Amino acid sequence: MLTSQAVAAGLSRGGAARSLRRAGWTRLHAGAWAEPGREADLRLRLRALQLHHPELVVSHSAAAVAHGVVLIRPCRPEFTSRAGRRRAAGAVVHRLPLAEAEVTVVSGIQVTTGVRTPADLMRALALADPASGSPAESQARLEMGREGLHPESQAEATTARGRTVRLDFLFRAEGLGIEIEGFAWHGTRAAHQNDTMRFNELAGCPEVRRVLRFTRDDVFCRPRLMIRTIRRALDDLCP
């Protein structure tokens, strides 16, 4: 239910949210609520966002889930806009041309068709850098690229002793390095030791003024926080 629908049903505009909470409804996002006892799963959140923004069509990984495809990573609400919209709270919005024939309805939700959806996913795959060392690195690069951030991938830097080391990403002008840690990070005592030595070497590189480290979960589950952290660091390092 949308808050506007609750108001139309007789609740006061100022007290609608309070009344719905008291009755056991769950807030999905600003202005949208799930009925008591209903699980706030991805499909429900997609439907709520589409009720608020009917010009959006579920696409990419979210459309794959709607079609029953099992993904190996957590999925966020993703849409393609048919009206030039650039943002929607709680969702990733792609601006791509979309014909009516490429839209279908699944469980009451407008989604890209089973032909268009893999094409969109393959288009995103084409943006990945083959030099990336892991899927998490590729995803981090895509997340940064969506926000207009384009660091060097697998960038080389020279330590104070003249040794060459690689960073997953480097904003060379600002001197900001980004490291993406996978599941195998610190898997053994030796790996932990090597990682500590490498981190100390990176800190001594003249080209590197600061290093940020993010986990796989940061990349896939908390990408907005990752981007905000990177932007703050870049602002701090700007002369």
N, C-alpha and C positions, 0 to 999 in steps of 0.2 A: 504494500500500500504506500502511496505517496502522501506526504503531509497535506498536500493540496486536496487530495481525495477525502482525507479525514475531516478537513475543514468544510468541504462541500457536504459531508454527511452530518454536520452539526456541531463538531468540536470548535472551540474558539481558536483563532489563529495563534494567539499567544500561548495558550495552554495545551495545544495539540500534542507536542512532543512529550510533555510531562504526563499527559493522560495515557498515551500509548505505552510509555515505559511502565507506568503503574499497572497497566493491564497485561504486561508480560511480552509486549512486542520488542523485537530486537532491531536496533538501528543498523542499517546496512551501509548507508552513506548519507550525506546531508539531504534530508527531504524524502528518504525512502526507508521503509520498515518491513521486517519479516514477521509474519503472524506467530503467535505463541506456539512453541513446540516445533517450529519449522527449522531445519538445519540450514544455516547460512552458507551453503556450498557455492561453488563457482557458478553453476547455472543460475542460481537465484540472484547472485550479485550481478551477473550479466543482464538478466532480465530487468532488474531494478534500474541499472544504468541506462538501458535502452528505453525504459518507460520515461525516464527523465530527458533523454536525448534521442528521440526516434529517428534522427538522421544518421545515427551510428549503426554500423553493421558489424557484428562479431566476426573477427578475422584472425588470421595467423594461428598462433598456438592455441588460443582460446577456441577458435573454430574447430581446430583438430580435436580438442576435448569434446566439444559438442557433437562431433561426428563419431565419437567413440574411440578415438585413437588414444592409446596409452603413451604418455610422455615420460621421459626419464628424469625430468626436472620439474620443479614446481611451476605452475602456470599462473600468469597474471591476466587480468581482464585486458584484452586487446581488441581494438575496433578499427575499421576503416570508415572515414567520414565521407558522406555523400553530399555535404553542404559546406565544405571548406573549414569545418571546425578544427581547431588546432589542439585543444585541451579539453579534458573532462576529468573532474576530480576522481581519483582512485583508478584511473585507466590509462593505458597507452593508446594514443590515437595516431593512426597512420593516414597520411594524405596521399591517396592513390586513386587513379580512375577506376570506377566500378560500374559495370553495366548491370541492368536489371536481370539479365539472364544469368549473372554470376551470383545472385542472391537467392537463398532458399529459406525455409522456415523449419527449425528443428526444436521440438518441445516448446513451441510458442516463442522462440527467439529467432530473429533474423540473423542468418549467418551466411558467410561465403560458401559456395557450393563445394562439393567434394573434389571438383576439378580445380577451382580457383585457389582453395586453401593450400594444397601442396605447392602450387606455383608461387604463392606468397612466401611460404617457408623456404623454398629454394632460392628465391630472390634475396632473402636475408642471408642465406648461407653463402651466396656469392660475395657478400660484403666482408666475410671473415678473412682473416689474414692467415695464410698457410704457415707462417712462421710461428704462430701462437703455439705454446706448449701444451695447452689443455683446452677442453670445451669451456671451462670457466674463464680462461683468458679471452677466448673468442667472444664470449658473451659480454665480458667487461668492456671489450673494445667496441662492441655494438652499442652498449648502453652509453658509453662516453660519446660515441659518434652521433647518437640521437640528440645529445645535448650540445653539439658543436665543439666537443673536445677531441682533439686529434693528436695524441702523443705518438712518439716513435714506438713501434713494437719490437721486442727483443733487441733493445738498444744496447750498444756497447759503451762502456765507460772505462776509464783507466784509473787504477788505484794509485795511491801515493808512491807505491813501490814499483810502478810501471806494469802491473799485471792487468790484463783485460778481463772484465767481468760483464755479465749481461743482466739487464733488468727487464722484467716483463714489459714495462712501459716507462718512457721517460719524456717529460716535458722539458726539453733541453734548455730552452731559453730561460725558464724559471728555475731550473735545477730541481724539479720534483720527480722523484722516482716512485713507481707504483709496482708493488709485488702482489701477486695473487697466489694464495696458499691453497693447495688441493688437499684431499683427504689423506694423502700419504705424508703430509707434512709432519715432521718429528716422529715418524713411525718407529725409529730405532734410536738408541743413544748416540750412535755414530752420526746418523742423519741430523740429530739435534745439534751436535757439536759442529758439524760442517755448516749448518745453517747459521749458527751464531757467528762463526768466523766470517762467513760471507757477508752477513749483515754489517759487521764491524768494518769490513773492507769497503763496502758500499758507502758507509758513512764517511770514509776518508777520501772518496773520489772528488777531485776538484769540481767536476761537472755536476755533482749531486749535493744539493744543499739540504734536502730532506727526503725521507723515504716513508711512504704510507704502505701498510700491509692490510690486505683484505682476504677474508676466507671465501670459500666457494658459496657458503650460505649468504654472505654479504652480497655477492654478485647476483645470485638468483632470487633471494628472498628479500633483500633490503637494498635494491639498486638505487633508490632515491637518496637514502642516507649516504651511500657510497659517493654519489655524485655531489651531494652537498659538502661532504668532507673534502673531496678533491678541490671543489671550487674555493672553499675557505682557505685551503692550503695555498692554492695558486694566488689568491688575493694577498695573503700574508707575504708571499715571496716576491710579489711584484715590486719593482723599485719605486 
